[in-house]
């Protein structure tokens, strides 16, 4: 058994594929030690074959997998696979919002990211949804309770992505004075 490459490097992009040629005069098996790396043909072959390797997106740290190719009465070969990590980014469709002084739920705010994000509010009158981690792109909504004061209230929604500075959305909830002016 011989292989055309002893090491292969992937970018972090999802669905990245690479190939490695196997030369053999016998039946062989190929096994990956990591679930993020798939092999086609999936486990066995005979003779000369090209393995297609596919890596899933990597939003964490760089990672390594090993493919072991073995056959009866032959020395096993290993191929070391490395994959870079995506540098997380985050952007939002709105960074400042002003809402009226009634209980309300916002229209969705688009969140675009290459990582896993969480959202939180710094005020009890402002709740965010989702309030659990989200992988990749998604949307965020928030709900407010009425403001009993005449002055406006301001709160911040923080979106955190591991490895990235947080993105903030400033929400201003108008006060009772605003309702009086409208009447």
HUTAUR-V595810 format. One record per pair of residues at least 12 apart in sequence whose ideal C-beta (glycine too) atoms are under 6 Angstrom apart, sorted by the first residue. I is the first residue (numbers start at 0). J is the second residue. D is the distance in whole Angstrom. If there is no record, write none. Layout:
# HUTAUR-V595810
i=<I:I>
j=<J:J>
d=<D:D>
This chain:
# HUTAUR-V595810
i=<0:0:0:0:0:0:1:2:2:2:2:3:3:4:6:7:8:9:9:10:11:11:11:11:13:15:16:16:17:18:18:19:19:20:21:22:23:25:26:27:27:28:28:28:29:29:30:31:31:32:32:33:35:36:36:36:37:38:39:54:57:57:58:58:59:60:61:61:62:63:64:65:65:66:85:87:87:87:87:87:88:89:89:89:89:90:91:91:91:92:92:93:94:95:96:97:98:98:99:100:100:100:100:100:101:102:102:103:104:104:105:105:107:107:108:109:110:110:111:112:114:114:115:115:116:116:116:117:117:118:118:118:119:120:120:121:121:122:124:124:125:125:125:125:126:127:127:128:143:146:146:148:149:149:149:150:151:151:151:152:153:154:155:155:156>
j=<23:27:68:70:73:76:22:19:21:76:78:19:20:19:79:80:81:54:82:83:57:83:84:85:56:54:51:53:52:49:51:50:78:49:48:47:46:70:45:68:70:42:43:69:66:68:67:64:66:64:65:64:55:54:64:80:53:50:51:82:82:84:85:114:84:84:83:84:82:81:80:77:79:78:113:113:114:160:162:163:113:112:160:163:166:111:108:110:166:108:109:108:168:169:170:171:143:172:173:145:146:173:177:178:145:144:145:143:140:142:140:141:138:140:139:138:137:139:136:160:160:161:132:134:133:158:160:132:159:139:156:158:157:154:156:154:155:154:143:144:141:143:154:170:142:141:156:140:172:172:174:174:174:175:176:174:171:173:174:172:171:170:167:169:168>
d=<5:6:6:6:5:5:5:6:6:5:6:6:4:5:5:5:5:4:4:6:4:5:5:4:4:5:6:5:5:5:6:5:6:5:5:5:6:5:5:6:4:6:5:6:6:5:5:6:5:6:5:4:5:5:4:6:5:6:4:5:5:5:5:5:6:5:5:5:5:5:4:6:6:4:5:5:3:5:5:5:5:4:5:6:5:5:6:6:6:6:4:5:6:5:5:4:6:6:6:6:5:5:6:5:6:6:6:5:6:5:5:5:4:6:5:6:5:6:5:6:4:6:5:5:6:5:5:5:5:5:6:5:5:6:5:6:5:4:6:5:6:6:4:6:5:5:6:5:5:5:5:5:5:5:4:5:5:5:5:5:5:5:5:6:4>
